[in-house]
Amino acid sequence: MTSASPPAIDFSALARAELADDGGRPLDALLLVTGDVVDAARQAIAAGYAVMPAGGLTSAIGSFDYPRDGVAGFRDVVAIRPKGALAAELADPSVPVEGLRTHQVSIDRECGLVAAGAGLTFAQVNAALAEHVGPGARVLVDLTSIGSAYVGGVVATGAMGPMRLRPSSTLEAVVLADGGPARLLTGDDLDLVEGLQGWTGMVAAARFRFYEVPPSEFGLVLPVQGSDIDAVAGLLAYLEPWTQVNLPGAGGRLGNGDTVLNGVELVSRDSLDSFVEHAQDPARSKAQGLLQSCEYAGADWLACITGWSEQSVDDVLFSLMDPETETIGGVMIEFGVGFSSGAEMDTFRAIREGAPDLARTRARVRPEGRMKPWTSSTDVNVAVPADAGAIADVMAAYADYRLAIRTLGRELKGTGIDVELSAYGHLSPHGIDPHHRVTLFADEGQDAALVAARHAVLAGKRTLIHDLLHAAERGGGRVTGGEKGAPSLVEIARAAGGENRLPDDLRRRMGRARTAVMSSHPGFNFRAPPELKSDMP
């Protein structure tokens, strides 16, 4: 007996999408929500439509942007969104990963593997592991947007979280929907999809290794002075042994003693001020307490340290402390604040993520009497040795960029252009990538002045990327790309003055990305940047 063919899709009956990326750009496409991404992509391409993914809507700014003439030969663009669910549905282990629906998981407990459909979040995947394997079992895709970003979108963007691990660090296989039958990609072929934003096809499902982590989650917040680059660098170098993530075999216990730091991130004090204005309790009250800690310590940043441990948060604090100086890497702990598992950690995450969420929201909303805001954020991941000097060199480049942006803000004050800078993000020595989002607000009629201010910000950003490349080389480190895969890589190449000026490993990655994009169907690669659609780098 043969199974029935999937029903034909009437694309002409689809409504236009009412979605926007996190820069506020609307999605110009028809929208199809489906539990079968492979069949939907196959039918769309066969019917003459171009295809793009629309997942959990935590996409990078610009991901919905494409030239209309790039799809002139197609009937229209169909945005395919994997169908999600309130909770993952457990499929029979005998179901192959290619057969999973977008809301299903399949767990192979003996082999330490979990396969997940593209429409699930990693919070849902980990909840299924907790129920069917144990409370400490989880996939180590540790995104800050773990509760909203879809599995398919995370693989497609190549996104990294506080642990600075790309999905491919624990990824076994990907099911790719590229207009034909399902394709199962493994090994080196994962390069054909990870970080390529759906330009080579859509992720329908993925299989990951899962691991056992220590039972208690904790957070520590230490006020630090951002202008004291040496102090911040000393803290990161000191914490490096605890941030090493030694991956065991699939299903094994995460090795690194009884305490693992899975993230060191920053939140600037001005971002925290803005968060307090808009947040609700209990996060608001906790954030006010953290502001008070900054005041007492004379600090303008918060270093937010998270991890898992066998110990209580107080014992973790003691174990991280240098007994000779009674500090953590030179940072006084008397104004530090600890959070432990449960509601406290939920509050901590709300504060930590409140800064970037608020910055993105402000960049989307058009104030009365003003033009739509313009925004740009940095995304350059730099891995350096655990050497305070090398780390300080990287942090100095960001300090120079902040100075340039604040100087621009002072110069434009009173001209109808306001410059807002928000800093937040990753400080692990295995991946230093503090995002600096600049947003420009301009009065109506100030078009020319806004263009000039944009050019100034982008020039400063190019200088920053150039300085980071050189700082990494001087310190024995390397620029590994950015959080958003190929788009970050392309931006770095442009700032470096061309692909040929990139370090060898980044140049090879650009070449592999180009090969994958150029060999994919035009119905998928129409959104790819020109650097990846031409033989001429």
Secondary structure, 3 states (H helix, E strand, C coil): CCCCCCCCCCHHHCCECCCECCCCCECCCEEEEECCHHHHHHHHHHCCCEEEECCCCCCCCCCCCCCHHHHCCCCCEEEEEECCCCCCEECCCCCCHHHCCCCEEEEECCCCEEEEECCCEHHHHHHHHHHHCCCCEECCCCCCCCCCCEHHHHHHHCCCCCCCCCHHHCEEEEEEECCCCCEEEEHHHHHHCCCCCCCCCEEEEEEEECEECCCEEEEEEEEECCCCHHHHHHHHHHHHHHHCCECCCCCCECECCCEEEEEEEEEEHHHHHHHHHHCCCCHHHHHHHHHHHHHHHCCCEEEEEEEEECCCHHHHHHHHCECCCCEECCEECCCCEEEECCHHHHHHHHHHHHHHHHHHHHHHCCCCCECCCEEEECCCEEECCCCHHHHHHHHHHHHHHHHHHHHHHHHHCCCCEEEEEEEEEEEECCEEEEEEEEEEEEECCCHHHHHHHHHHHHHHHHHHHHHHHHHHHHCCCEEEECCCCHHHHHHHHHHHCCHHHCCHHHHHHHHHHHHHHHCCCHHHHCCCCHHHCCCCC
